Amino acid sequence: MPPSGAADIPPPSGELTPLSGVVRGYGLDARKSLGQHFLLDANLIARIARQAGDLDGRHVVEVGPGPGGLTRALLDTAATTITAVEVDRRAVRAITELQTHHPDRLRILEADALALDLAGLVPAPRQIIANLPYNIGSPLLVGWLRQASQWERLTLMFQQEVAERICAAPDTDGYGRLGVLAQWVAHCEFRLRVPPQAFSPPPKVFSAVVVITPHTEQPSSTLFRAMERVTAAAFGQRRKMLRGSLKSIGGESLLARVGIDGARRAETLTVAEFDALARALTAREPHATSSAVSPNDDGDSAA
């Protein structure tokens, strides 16, 4: 049952309630604990949805729909289905109005996206399109990169700093573990910069949309875990030379196997060089890479 103040929302047979009315009617004050910042500008939201390309025949998963602005834009595309995953019960109630208008295309799940296997929710071809909660964007992305072969494309909004890190080149300030993992398994493109005033409430920083398109060939789960270990060690102590930062996983010996100078630092290595290190670690310790790094640890202590 909607909370007090929602009585002015029209019945499902009428026009959709304006987003501002949804926010008021369902008491959707953005909560910092959930990393919420809502987009209410329909034109901007439609532009974000277009970054995903032609969605004809696609099954889309949206994480954190909030009042449903992006959900509405996705329902206006040719996507076959949209599955909205939302942990905030207020938002789940709010977007139920959309489900009454699109019962065959929209499914709403009240759940924590970090605890779900999203690829198991919908058939292929599948995409994720989302304005991600600021506080869990990076761990969500790392989890999805582990299963990149399951996704056709990820169109995601992050804080601009995170978006820049995902797309950063070697030897730049933003280059770190997140960028290496993302660029190793996908083509990453910085698409759209969004100012704070576009959100309610406005965050203190700019946001940005990144389009991540997985490569056809993907590493095995064992190799991915090895890459997580290598990048976590290298960037966890990024000011150290590699011979020191990688000491726990082989140091000079591991570096010598792939011809990398131990005096170099993590940010100077290319993605291909990290790939070589991960393969060397897998070859040396084929059973020692089973313990994956926590997705909440981006390994960039000084990023």
Secondary structure, DSSP 8 states (H G I E B T S, - for coil): ---TT-TTS--TTS----HHHHHHHTT----GGGT--EE--HHHHHHHHHTT---TT-EEEEE--TTSHHHHHHHTSS-SEEEEEE--HHHHHHHHHHHHH-TTTEEEEES-GGGS-GGGTS-SSEEEEEE--GGGHHHHHHHHHHTGGG-SEEEEEEEHHHHHHHH--TTSTT-SHHHHHHHHHEEEEEEEEE-GGGEES--SS-EEEEEEEE-SS---HHHHHHHHHHHHHHHHTTTS-HHHHTGGGTHHHHHHHHT--TTS-GGG--HHHHHHHHHHHHHH-TTS--S---TT--S-TT-
